[in-house]
Structure formats: C-alpha cells, structure tokens
Amino acid sequence: MRRRAFLQTGMAAGIAGATGLGSTPSHIRTTPITAEGPLRLSSNENALGLSPAARRAVIDGIPEANRYPGAKRRELVAALAAKHGVARESIVLGCGSTEVLQVMVQASATRRCALVTANPTFEDVFDYGIPETYRVERVPLDANMAHDIDRMRDLAALSWDPVLVYICNPNNPTGTLTACSDVDSWIEDAPANIRFMIDEAYFEYVDDDGYWSAIKWIEQRPNVVVARTFSKIYGMAGMRLGYGIAHPDTAAHIRRFMCQVNANELALRAALASLEDGGLVGRSLDANTRAKQVVYSCLEELDLEYLPTQTNFVMHRINGDLRTYRERMREHDVWVGRPFPPMLSYNRLSFGLPEEMERFTEVLREFRTKGWV
Amino acid sequence: MRRRAFLQTGMAAGIAGATGLGSTPSHIRTTPITAEGPLRLSSNENALGLSPAARRAVIDGIPEANRYPGAKRRELVAALAAKHGVARESIVLGCGSTEVLQVMVQASATRRCALVTANPTFEDVFDYGIPETYRVERVPLDANMAHDIDRMRDLAALSWDPVLVYICNPNNPTGTLTACSDVDSWIEDAPANIRFMIDEAYFEYVDDDGYWSAIKWIEQRPNVVVARTFSKIYGMAGMRLGYGIAHPDTAAHIRRFMCQVNANELALRAALASLEDGGLVGRSLDANTRAKQVVYSCLEELDLEYLPTQTNFVMHRINGDLRTYRERMREHDVWVGRPFPPMLSYNRLSFGLPEEMERFTEVLREFRTKGWV
C-alpha cells in the first residue's frame, strides 16, 4: 500500500534519477515499504506520509541544509500566527510538541510544585529529569474516560505553590474527549499559580460539538499554554516539529528554556508546504475515517469492546494479557501499542491506511479462531 | 559558486523532475544561491553543503519521514560509538551540539553552582533559562588567546558546590587553541564537583600537535562530557544534529534532560551517509585551507592583524567600529560575524568557498580605498 501511495506521487522515478541510484526498483528496494515490512500500528503516526508538497519542499531545501535555519523559521512562525489569529510572539517552535511539553515542565519546576495529570495519559510529561522535583498527582479518568476535572481542581486548589496541570485533549491513549466547557470553567476561575498545559496533538481529528481549542485563552491568561504538532494530521512525525501557543510573556519565558535553533531546516520547509496544502487535512481525515470503520466493524463482529475515538488510534479490549498479545502480533509482523497501566486489558491500536487495517483485521480474526482474543 | 557546486552534484536535473516543478531553471529560481544572494560569512557554516551522499540519503528517507525515528537513531549511535571507540551507552544525540551544551547546563543546575568559561567564548551555554541560577565567572583569554586554565582552576577550586567548566577548544570566536596538556592536567587533578564540558565543534579543522580530543577521559572520569557536531566539517548546520560523549552513567543522567526523540529522521540518515563518505572531511578541509589562504593574503596585504585560526573562521582587526563595518558589509551583500565583546575591534569572518572569499577580499580592498578599514 505504501509503495503504491508513494508511486502515486509521481516522484519515485524522478527521485531515483536525483539520487543517482539508477532505476526505480533499486530505489524502492532500499526504502522500507509497509506492504513488505511490518505493519506499524503502534505510534499514532499518519501512514499517508509527508504530503507531495512537503516532499517537494524537502528536496528543494537540500541546498540550504548546511545553513542555520533563519528565514524559514520566521516564515513558519508568521504562518502559524496567522493560522491561529495570534501574535507571532505567541508561537514557540519545538522539536516536536514533546519539546514544548518538556520545557513547560522544566520552566515551571520549583522545589514544591505539583504536576497534576490524568491516568492514563500521554507519558512525555513524566519523562524528563526535572519531574523528580515535582509531586506528581495522577487522577484516574472518570466513568466517561474524560479527565476528572472536579477531582483535579480540588487537588490543585490545595496548593499555593506552582501547580502544572497537564490536559491531553483528546486524551492519549484513550482517544476520548474532556468537555471543553469543563476545562474552560476551571481556567476561568483558576489562580495564577495553576498553569495549564493543554495538549491538542489530535485536534484536527475531533468531530464533536463540545470540543474547541484552548487557544482562545492565551491572550487573557498567561497561565495557559497550548501544544500542537505536525506529527499527526500532517504526517511529519519523523521531522520533529511542533509548537506551543501562549501569551507573549509566557512564550518568552518558555523560549528561554528551549533548545536554541531547534527546528531542522527541512522540517520547517515541509511544515510550510503542508500548511499551504489545502487538501492535506481532508485527505488525512478521510483515510482515518475509513481505517476507523474497518477496525470498528471487526471489533464489533468479534465483540471486543472499544472506546469510540476522536483520534487516529483506538483503545480496545484484547481478552487476555497485553504482553502476550503484542508479542503474537509482532510474530505476525504487526506492531501495536504499548502498555498504558492501569488499562492492561486494552491495546492502543494506531490507524494505518484502510488497506493496512484490512490486513490487521485478518490477523485479529485469525487470533479469534485460535482463541487468543 | 553555490549554483555551480550544486549543479556539479548532477542532481539538479533529477531533482527538478522529482519535484514536478518542471525545468531546471525554475527549480534554481526557487532556491537561494549564494552567488546570486548575499555572501553568508557570519555563522561558521560549511559552504560546500551536504555531501552528495547525504543529499541522496535525505531523499531516500522521505518515505520514512512520517515515522518516529527509531532504527536510524540506533544505527547512528552505533556508528558514532564505533568511530570514537566508546560504548554505545556513551553517546547522547542532540538537536545540534547546542542541545548537549544546554542540557549539561540544565542537568548541573543547583542553587549554588558556578559556570566558569573563557571570555570571549561561544555564547550558547549562557543562553538558557537556568543559567540565572548559576554564578557565572568569565575568565579572559590569556596572552596567547588560549583559555587561562590556571585562573579558571583557581576560581573553580574555591567552590565545594558543583562547578560547570566550559572549554571551547578550539575557541569560538577566536579560532585559537588551548593546550590539551593543560586541560588534561586539570581534569586529572579535579575533584568530582568540577564538571567539564569540552566543546570540540571544530575538532576536525585543527592541525596542531598539541591538540587532541578529551574523549580519552570519559571512561575514567564521569565528570567529563565532550560535545561534537555535524554542523561544521560535515556541512549539516541546518539539519540540527550533534552529540555528546560521556561515561555511560553521565550519559544516562544527561539523557533524562534531553528532548525525547530529538533527532530528525532525515538528519540521522544524512549523518550516517556523511560518516560513510570517506572523502567528505578531506574535501571540507581542502576548501577551508584554500579559503583561509585567500583571506590571510588579503589581511596581510592590508596589514590587518588576525588571529591564526584552527577553525573555519578567523578573527581579524577592522580598524574601526564593528557595527559600522558590519552594516557596510551588509550593504555590499556580505554577511559577517556578530559582536563578541570585549573584542569589538575585531570581526569574526567565516570561510566560504575559496571563490566566495575572493569576492569578500575584493569588497575588503574597496573598503580600504575608502578608508573604512
């Protein structure tokens, strides 16, 4: 499937010429192709790959890849500011949104601060050296698999010291939403010692009237930072580019902790081209919807409970031990999720292309015939 | 010149085909070409650009740029470990060596620590949020423009708290060496509270018997970290890739503060290809030596004192005000250095291609006829 998609861009022949590697087949042989390699359904990537416009932009940028990024960095900041209707000073580029999350954690660290998150949620905020200076409070998701905003509020209200609140919405690994009206009312009432880090990595995938961006807060509330990424809907996970949106004062503070000149020249160019590619988001959404339908049908057929998702992945029951399930999938050349305790009777399945999900469901049905799920 | 160099790779036509942009001229028009744009002699970049092998590797990697880097990251770590004869666990990849320096600063921060550096030296270690928790001690270079190791030692010895020592060798912006025997004897005697950050960004350019790498220390001394980069001799500044080399325990500590998954997939591939390109270092050195001779001849002819350099840049007198000099150069489409106080009667000039330096010297001679230098 990947090979076909790649060939459809009409670039393979030209690239083979450009690389001097000779014929197209020899180029294809040196490139991992999903249809020939394992099915990679473990990391919430976008199987469509870089958009054709982004691929062209990368190639065009090669003669500039020996120069420290400057002009394209400014261009991307301006484009993002225009896209979101905020000041340029509100945009902080990161090496993935991961760097934005990391830096928020670092920039808020004090001896007595707390980090309040859902459980389970995306782990990156725990993954840095500084969290050992935090008191970490993990609040279980509520019955609807949303952030338990009431409990998180109560916990945060106990502290006069800085409290960093991480809200991943939609939440990874559950794919579920937290009502933005609940988040809004907390932000509205919260004192300044409570700092909100709203992770909207999967923003574009959401189709729900109760969901909107927290960007609307950043002008009035310097204690709100929103993280976005080019890794998901834009298919650029390998390019490592994300950004934070915050009040200019907050952005300036965060920026002082960022890696200087963090974004790669080719990533900047790919991002600019992706933003200008008006069809990209629609294509990604369409492929994702079709992939989701293939998976939902199979899970329903096999009576495997799943959490309806607002993202490019789904959490579903596996009727057994996650470790064994993952190993067996790997033996069938399918890479799936990772453990998200305490949900160890579920697997987080990323959506590949619809055709890839057909292949996945064949394997899952085979597992059922063997009594493995 | 850049256009010629680019065309010489034989890739322009193929790339134009690959991008679907049509004929070569239209592609060339969209790409900044030094010969048509300003002469960029301000950022110590390598004007040769990415090696042809690295360019091919970038193009080959595009179909993988939607995946989080994994295999290539491990491959590059293994290649660097083999190159330097150290354990894989000793290698820490960074978003440029800048990230390694930044993280060392962050990972060593305590309420009472000191940061001891030369003056002037490379500024990146001062550029993060955490240095405000440091007591910064800048020790002027000695009469030979080397780090004044004796004074730095004396200062560091006053503290029982952590002392982070930054030694940029050869030093940026002076291009001068500090005798490695002096650095060695300090490292040999230093207590564990003194942590050495040895920046060897320009290592490959040095031609001096008194110079060697500090990598030899990392096994026995967990308080030594060496930083290297792909930005200079490898011509990859825009790709943002560098690395630290340290004792496995130190590397593990540093890694906890790094941005997770920091290196871009295409950068990893370009780095691997560059390491495998046996001729790359020689080509870069050759171009640099020829460029240096062009500049030295002109500076001597104009009787403008310069510091003989062991790098891809040179610090030279300008007989006047640096700000005015830089502005006038910019009016002549030449970008040169930035202020490095207290050396404000000098300019830091980066070496471009030899032909580019011919163009620069024409401008400099014109300045002399006008009485500007």
HADDOCK unambig.tbl for C-alpha pairs under 7 A between the chains (distance, minus, plus):
assign (segid A and resid 11 and name CA) (segid B and resid 18 and name CA) 4.93 0.50 0.50
assign (segid A and resid 11 and name CA) (segid B and resid 19 and name CA) 6.83 0.50 0.50
assign (segid A and resid 14 and name CA) (segid B and resid 14 and name CA) 5.63 0.50 0.50
assign (segid A and resid 14 and name CA) (segid B and resid 15 and name CA) 6.60 0.50 0.50
assign (segid A and resid 14 and name CA) (segid B and resid 17 and name CA) 4.98 0.50 0.50
assign (segid A and resid 14 and name CA) (segid B and resid 18 and name CA) 3.89 0.50 0.50
assign (segid A and resid 15 and name CA) (segid B and resid 14 and name CA) 6.67 0.50 0.50
assign (segid A and resid 15 and name CA) (segid B and resid 15 and name CA) 6.63 0.50 0.50
assign (segid A and resid 15 and name CA) (segid B and resid 18 and name CA) 5.10 0.50 0.50
assign (segid A and resid 17 and name CA) (segid B and resid 14 and name CA) 5.03 0.50 0.50
assign (segid A and resid 18 and name CA) (segid B and resid 11 and name CA) 4.95 0.50 0.50
assign (segid A and resid 18 and name CA) (segid B and resid 14 and name CA) 3.96 0.50 0.50
assign (segid A and resid 18 and name CA) (segid B and resid 15 and name CA) 5.11 0.50 0.50
assign (segid A and resid 19 and name CA) (segid B and resid 11 and name CA) 6.97 0.50 0.50
assign (segid A and resid 19 and name CA) (segid B and resid 56 and name CA) 4.81 0.50 0.50
assign (segid A and resid 31 and name CA) (segid B and resid 60 and name CA) 6.75 0.50 0.50
assign (segid A and resid 45 and name CA) (segid B and resid 66 and name CA) 6.51 0.50 0.50
assign (segid A and resid 45 and name CA) (segid B and resid 67 and name CA) 6.08 0.50 0.50
assign (segid A and resid 46 and name CA) (segid B and resid 66 and name CA) 6.37 0.50 0.50
assign (segid A and resid 49 and name CA) (segid B and resid 63 and name CA) 6.48 0.50 0.50
assign (segid A and resid 49 and name CA) (segid B and resid 65 and name CA) 6.86 0.50 0.50
assign (segid A and resid 49 and name CA) (segid B and resid 66 and name CA) 4.85 0.50 0.50
assign (segid A and resid 50 and name CA) (segid B and resid 65 and name CA) 6.70 0.50 0.50
assign (segid A and resid 50 and name CA) (segid B and resid 66 and name CA) 6.04 0.50 0.50
assign (segid A and resid 55 and name CA) (segid B and resid 62 and name CA) 6.68 0.50 0.50
assign (segid A and resid 56 and name CA) (segid B and resid 19 and name CA) 4.87 0.50 0.50
assign (segid A and resid 59 and name CA) (segid B and resid 59 and name CA) 6.64 0.50 0.50
assign (segid A and resid 60 and name CA) (segid B and resid 31 and name CA) 6.76 0.50 0.50
assign (segid A and resid 62 and name CA) (segid B and resid 55 and name CA) 6.69 0.50 0.50
assign (segid A and resid 63 and name CA) (segid B and resid 49 and name CA) 6.48 0.50 0.50
assign (segid A and resid 65 and name CA) (segid B and resid 49 and name CA) 6.85 0.50 0.50
assign (segid A and resid 65 and name CA) (segid B and resid 50 and name CA) 6.69 0.50 0.50
assign (segid A and resid 65 and name CA) (segid B and resid 236 and name CA) 6.01 0.50 0.50
assign (segid A and resid 65 and name CA) (segid B and resid 237 and name CA) 6.61 0.50 0.50
assign (segid A and resid 65 and name CA) (segid B and resid 238 and name CA) 4.38 0.50 0.50
assign (segid A and resid 65 and name CA) (segid B and resid 239 and name CA) 5.92 0.50 0.50
assign (segid A and resid 66 and name CA) (segid B and resid 45 and name CA) 6.50 0.50 0.50
assign (segid A and resid 66 and name CA) (segid B and resid 46 and name CA) 6.37 0.50 0.50
assign (segid A and resid 66 and name CA) (segid B and resid 49 and name CA) 4.84 0.50 0.50
assign (segid A and resid 66 and name CA) (segid B and resid 50 and name CA) 6.05 0.50 0.50
assign (segid A and resid 66 and name CA) (segid B and resid 235 and name CA) 4.94 0.50 0.50
assign (segid A and resid 66 and name CA) (segid B and resid 236 and name CA) 4.49 0.50 0.50
assign (segid A and resid 66 and name CA) (segid B and resid 237 and name CA) 4.77 0.50 0.50
assign (segid A and resid 66 and name CA) (segid B and resid 238 and name CA) 5.03 0.50 0.50
assign (segid A and resid 67 and name CA) (segid B and resid 45 and name CA) 6.07 0.50 0.50
assign (segid A and resid 67 and name CA) (segid B and resid 237 and name CA) 5.27 0.50 0.50
assign (segid A and resid 67 and name CA) (segid B and resid 238 and name CA) 4.82 0.50 0.50
assign (segid A and resid 68 and name CA) (segid B and resid 237 and name CA) 5.23 0.50 0.50
assign (segid A and resid 68 and name CA) (segid B and resid 238 and name CA) 4.58 0.50 0.50
assign (segid A and resid 69 and name CA) (segid B and resid 238 and name CA) 5.58 0.50 0.50
assign (segid A and resid 95 and name CA) (segid B and resid 262 and name CA) 6.21 0.50 0.50
assign (segid A and resid 99 and name CA) (segid B and resid 259 and name CA) 5.59 0.50 0.50
assign (segid A and resid 102 and name CA) (segid B and resid 259 and name CA) 6.94 0.50 0.50
assign (segid A and resid 128 and name CA) (segid B and resid 256 and name CA) 5.13 0.50 0.50
assign (segid A and resid 128 and name CA) (segid B and resid 257 and name CA) 5.22 0.50 0.50
assign (segid A and resid 129 and name CA) (segid B and resid 256 and name CA) 4.80 0.50 0.50
assign (segid A and resid 129 and name CA) (segid B and resid 257 and name CA) 4.89 0.50 0.50
assign (segid A and resid 235 and name CA) (segid B and resid 66 and name CA) 4.92 0.50 0.50
assign (segid A and resid 236 and name CA) (segid B and resid 65 and name CA) 6.02 0.50 0.50
assign (segid A and resid 236 and name CA) (segid B and resid 66 and name CA) 4.48 0.50 0.50
assign (segid A and resid 237 and name CA) (segid B and resid 65 and name CA) 6.62 0.50 0.50
assign (segid A and resid 237 and name CA) (segid B and resid 66 and name CA) 4.77 0.50 0.50
assign (segid A and resid 237 and name CA) (segid B and resid 67 and name CA) 5.26 0.50 0.50
assign (segid A and resid 237 and name CA) (segid B and resid 68 and name CA) 5.22 0.50 0.50
assign (segid A and resid 238 and name CA) (segid B and resid 65 and name CA) 4.38 0.50 0.50
assign (segid A and resid 238 and name CA) (segid B and resid 66 and name CA) 5.02 0.50 0.50
assign (segid A and resid 238 and name CA) (segid B and resid 67 and name CA) 4.82 0.50 0.50
assign (segid A and resid 238 and name CA) (segid B and resid 68 and name CA) 4.59 0.50 0.50
assign (segid A and resid 238 and name CA) (segid B and resid 69 and name CA) 5.58 0.50 0.50
assign (segid A and resid 238 and name CA) (segid B and resid 264 and name CA) 5.76 0.50 0.50
assign (segid A and resid 238 and name CA) (segid B and resid 265 and name CA) 5.07 0.50 0.50
assign (segid A and resid 239 and name CA) (segid B and resid 65 and name CA) 5.92 0.50 0.50
assign (segid A and resid 239 and name CA) (segid B and resid 264 and name CA) 4.97 0.50 0.50
assign (segid A and resid 239 and name CA) (segid B and resid 265 and name CA) 6.15 0.50 0.50
assign (segid A and resid 240 and name CA) (segid B and resid 262 and name CA) 6.92 0.50 0.50
assign (segid A and resid 240 and name CA) (segid B and resid 264 and name CA) 5.60 0.50 0.50
assign (segid A and resid 256 and name CA) (segid B and resid 128 and name CA) 5.13 0.50 0.50
assign (segid A and resid 256 and name CA) (segid B and resid 129 and name CA) 4.79 0.50 0.50
assign (segid A and resid 257 and name CA) (segid B and resid 128 and name CA) 5.19 0.50 0.50
assign (segid A and resid 257 and name CA) (segid B and resid 129 and name CA) 4.89 0.50 0.50
assign (segid A and resid 259 and name CA) (segid B and resid 99 and name CA) 5.58 0.50 0.50
assign (segid A and resid 259 and name CA) (segid B and resid 102 and name CA) 6.92 0.50 0.50
assign (segid A and resid 262 and name CA) (segid B and resid 95 and name CA) 6.21 0.50 0.50
assign (segid A and resid 262 and name CA) (segid B and resid 240 and name CA) 6.89 0.50 0.50
assign (segid A and resid 264 and name CA) (segid B and resid 238 and name CA) 5.76 0.50 0.50
assign (segid A and resid 264 and name CA) (segid B and resid 239 and name CA) 4.97 0.50 0.50
assign (segid A and resid 264 and name CA) (segid B and resid 240 and name CA) 5.58 0.50 0.50
assign (segid A and resid 265 and name CA) (segid B and resid 238 and name CA) 5.07 0.50 0.50
assign (segid A and resid 265 and name CA) (segid B and resid 239 and name CA) 6.15 0.50 0.50
